Structures are given as C-alpha cells and as structure tokens.
C-alpha cells in the first residue's frame, strides 16, 4: 500500500524498524477454547494494530461514536418529559406510562448480550451502522402507535437497537488506546456523552411537550432525521477491531488498492452475499508462504458462531466475579440518574416554585459535573502512570480507582445533602449544588470501572463482550428502579426518598475499596482476566 493511500485511509504507516507479524487466522474454536492465546497475534505489538494510528484519527473516531451515544441516550429522558402526554392520549396510569422508559432501558440491557460478542467476532463498524438503521425504522412505530402496548414494545426494540452506542463504544476505545496511560482521557469523553444525553434530554422533551404545534411524536421524528445523518457518517469511519484490521492490512500490504474505507464497502458486499471477505483469501495465501509454519484454516460452523454470539456475554455475566460485582453496583448508580429525574418536579416545581422547563434545566448540573470530570481525569491519569512506574512499568488495573477512593464519598454526601435541602426550606441552589457533587462522583467511578474491565479483559480479545456483560445487569436494574422512583416519590417525602438512596449508596463506597484491595485475587480466579494479573 502506498504512503498516499495510507494517508487517505487515516492509518499511519508502520514503523520502518518493525516488520508485520504473520500468524494463523483466528477461528471461532480458538476464541471459545482459549481466547487469550487466540488474541496474542493481534496484540498491540503488531505495527498494524489500530493503537498505532494517528492520534487525530483516533480522537475523531471517539468523538463520532460518543456523539452517537448522546443521540441515543437522549430518548431515555425526552420520553419522561412527555409521559403526561402519553397518559392523556392512551388513558394510562403513571406506572404504565413509565413502561416506555423502563423498557427502553431494559432494551439497552438486552442488546449488548448479542451485539457485544457479535462485534468482537465480526467487527465494530457495520454493527454500528445496521443497528442504527433498525433504530431509525422502529422509531416510526414509537411516533405513530395505536395504543400503549405498542409504545412500550417499540421503546423496548429501539432500546435494543440503540444499545450498540452504549456497550460497543467502550470496546472501540479499547481497540484504539488499549491499556495505555492515555486511554482514560477518551474514556472520559465516553462517560461525558453517556451523562450528557439524559441530562439534556429532559430539556429537549419539555420544549417539545410545551409546543402545541409539535407534541409527543416529534421526539421520534427528530430521532429519525438525526439517525439518518449518523448512518451516512458512520459508513465512512474505519473498522477498529484489531483482529480484522491486522489481517486486512497484512493481506493488502504492497498491493495497489483503493483507500481502506472503499475496501470496507467491498467487504460488506461480500458479507451480504454470504461470501468470505476477499482479504481473507489473500491473508491465507500469505500464510501459506510461511511453509511449515502455515496453519490450515478451520471452517467455522455457522451454528457454533451463533451460539458464541448469543452466549458469550451471558456466560461472562454469571461466571466472572468482576463483571457480577461491578454490574450490580452500576445498576444502582445508573438508576440514580433516572430516580433523580423522577424527583425533579417534586423538588423544584412543587417545593421551590420553578416552572417545568426551569426544573428540567436544573438537570444540567450533571452536564457541568461530568464536564468537571474531564478536567479531573488528567490527575487520575498521572496517578495511574505513577503507580505503573512504581510497579516496574507494569500497569495495575486496580490503579484506575485511585481517585475514586476519595471521590466515591460524594455519593452519600451528595444524596444526603440533596435530601435534606429539597423541601423548599432553603434556596433551590442548594439541591442543585448537591446534584453537582453527585455528578462528579458517579461518572468518575463509572469511568474507573470501564477502564478496569477493559484492562482486565482486552488481553483475551473480549473487551466488548465484557462491557456488554457489565451493561446487562446495570441497565436491567436501572430499568426496574425507574418504576421504584415513581412509587417512592408518590408515597414518601422527597427528603426521605433521597435519603433512602443515600443510605444504600454507602454500600457503593465499600465496594470500591473491596475491588481496589482484592481486585488481583478476583482477576486471578478468572480464566479470561488472569493474563492481566501481575505475578
């Protein structure tokens, strides 16, 4: 491949001192039986690994996918703002109308179960594209439903389709930055976008609800319009899965060919017509030139492939202690965003006399808080670097929690502060600032967990499956608690509803310290995470 063609593809040429590593093609049997060994040929040491791409291209990809995440997560809270319109239109109770939100969140839990492993097996790019295409299609059902069951069902389906923007983005960042010191900064952008979407969504939804010329359906019409633009843009981003990128670049080495983006359209055509992508045969041909070292390619049984995709994340969810503990925690932490949103009207409209749109704007404290996290993250990066140097240059995944050992106390502090100043007896800025404290503690800890999971499982080539397994209980619990929020604020005062969450959050503090001090033992007990254990 010529230098000009490499520039067009956005991939920098390998270092002249490093020669590409030839190795056997990865088979499904390899991944299922020993994913760690199977992924070794596609490690960051290979010069064709996406880790070696130009930093501007890598950050451009991260920003594009994080923008996609903001777009998808908007729906979770824009719907909440128009729930009363749903109640009026279909004569539904508050709990029934909340099914739209809760099933959307549960859909984002179900989707990663197969979209995560599928992207680990077949690549990231086209999973993004086709899942968003289906997301657009099913938004039509949400915009023009005939009854409340249709609303709930289609909200669940778009949650499944949109979940790729929640679970797969972290895996993409892992592809591009691996376990390097600088990985935490793009992951901070990911966490920012995950919080910005729900925070801004309420304002967007309220503005639509208050405009008599728009109404409920425009939430989804806007989704359709923006989604179409995303689909077109995503087609022109490069594939990032190392085991595909390395095989493809190795196969095309020294050949006159179009830029990588146009080649990927050709590979998509091959896949759609049930053919093996054309670079595979070229790659196998190069392998055959190794003589005795060549390995016969094993043909993958389609049924086994489906089984891998369907079961890998679910298997990790119930067998990996790291996934189980962090997933259960994050379910509660993620639910706080929606429980907080349930209490906005009681606290700021009824107790403090703000307008509906002004009350929604108070949710922007989460945007400001998570923006502050972007400023704090370089400190965590420095702490992680220093810990790595003390550890003989070998990174410890547990060092991702160094800052959270302090900031996690913001959970009980922010919730208790919010609880006991929410009754209108003090200025409404007090609960807003309390929410800001919570908005710093929550994203920092979520960021630490995502980096920890990627550090622990990327060696096995199952980063996306691990993130997917982590997201399943997280979003399922958050979806269930969205109904609990309705009941809490109906039957308890705002003070004791939020104080209850504060008492529960003390357990989160304990969990962080347990993972930090006992994390190496957890990883050592796992077949998939054991390679990340420093002996």
Secondary structure, 3 states (H helix, E strand, C coil): CCHHHHHHHCCCCCCCCCCCCCCCCCCHHHHHHHHHHHHHHHCCCCCCCHHHCCHHHHHHHHHHHHHHHHHHHHHHHHHHHCHHHHHHHHCCCHHHHCHHHHHHHHHHHHHHHHHHHHHHHHCCHHHHHHHHHHHHHHHHHHHCCCCHHHHHHHHHHHHHHHCHHHHHHHHHHHHHHCCCCCHHHHHHHHHHHHHHHHHHHHHHHHHHHHCCCCCCCHHHHHHHHHHHHHHHHHCCCCCCCHHHHHHHHHHHCCCCCCCHHHHHHHHHHHHHCCCCCHHHHHHHHHHHCCHHHCCCCCCCCHHHHHHHHHHHHHHHHHHCHHHHHHHHHHHHHHHHHHHHHHHHHHHHHHCCCCCHHHHHHHHHHHHHHHHHHHHHHHHHHHHHHHHHHHCCCCCCHHHHHCCHHHHCCHHHHHHHHHHCCCCCCCCCHHHHHHHHHHHHHHHHHHHHHHHHHHHHHHHHCCHHHHHHHHHHHHHHHHHHHHHHHHHHHHHCCHHHHHHHHHHHHHHHHHHHHHHHHHHHHHHHCCCCCHHHCCC
